[in-house]
Amino acid sequence: MNSYGIGTLVRITGTFRDLSGTLTDPTAVTFEISLPTKELDTANTSKDSTGVYHADYVPTIKGGYTYKMLGNGSCQVGAYGYFNAIGDF
């Protein structure tokens, strides 16, 4: 599991491919993240190139974060993952 300091920018990248494996842009991309408190938060996504998007998130509390970046429309494949936010020693 990747670990980041509280207050550090975390860039999460999602890659979207069609069934043949070709990079494809979804109609829309959403990003949702579950905080250590189990509350949900969102962040805006930005397109880097065809089929490649990212979301920037800054964790504010210590603990594990689980995220998903989902496409809809022409490409509904998603990216899922998790990271840990660490505090001071």
C-alpha positions in Angstrom: 0.0 0.0 0.0 1.3 3.4 -0.9 1.6 5.9 2.0 1.5 9.7 1.9 1.8 12.4 4.5 -1.3 14.2 5.6 -1.7 17.4 3.6 0.4 15.9 0.7 -1.1 16.0 -2.8 -2.0 12.5 -4.1 -2.4 12.1 -7.8 -4.6 9.2 -8.9 -4.6 8.1 -12.5 -7.2 6.1 -14.3 -6.7 4.5 -17.7 -9.8 3.6 -19.7 -9.7 1.0 -22.6 -12.5 -0.5 -24.7 -12.9 -4.3 -25.0 -10.2 -4.5 -27.7 -7.7 -2.8 -25.4 -7.7 0.6 -27.2 -7.5 3.7 -25.1 -10.9 5.3 -25.1 -12.5 8.3 -23.6 -15.6 7.6 -21.5 -18.6 10.0 -21.9 -18.0 11.2 -18.3 -15.5 10.3 -15.6 -16.3 10.4 -11.8 -14.0 10.1 -8.8 -15.2 9.1 -5.4 -13.1 8.3 -2.3 -13.9 6.7 1.0 -12.2 8.3 4.0 -10.9 6.4 7.0 -14.2 7.6 8.8 -16.2 5.8 6.0 -17.5 9.1 4.8 -17.4 9.7 1.0 -15.8 12.6 -0.8 -15.3 13.5 -4.4 -12.7 15.3 -6.5 -12.7 16.7 -10.0 -11.1 14.7 -12.8 -8.9 16.0 -15.6 -8.1 14.5 -19.0 -4.4 13.9 -19.6 -4.7 12.2 -23.0 -7.1 9.9 -24.8 -8.3 7.4 -22.2 -6.0 8.7 -19.4 -7.5 10.8 -16.6 -6.4 11.9 -13.2 -7.8 13.2 -9.9 -5.9 15.1 -7.3 -6.7 14.6 -3.6 -5.2 15.9 -0.4 -5.8 13.6 2.6 -6.6 15.5 5.8 -6.8 12.7 8.4 -4.7 9.7 9.2 -5.7 6.3 8.0 -6.7 4.2 4.9 -8.5 5.7 1.9 -10.2 3.6 -0.8 -11.1 5.2 -4.2 -12.7 4.5 -7.5 -12.6 6.3 -10.8 -15.4 5.3 -13.1 -16.3 6.0 -16.7 -19.7 5.9 -18.2 -21.2 5.9 -21.7 -18.8 4.6 -24.3 -16.4 3.1 -21.8 -17.5 1.9 -18.4 -14.3 0.4 -17.1 -13.1 1.7 -13.7 -9.9 2.2 -11.7 -9.9 1.2 -8.1 -7.3 1.4 -5.4 -6.3 2.5 -1.9 -3.6 4.4 -0.1 -2.6 5.2 3.5 -2.2 8.7 5.0 0.3 8.9 7.8 0.7 11.6 10.4 3.6 12.9 12.5 5.8 10.5 14.4 
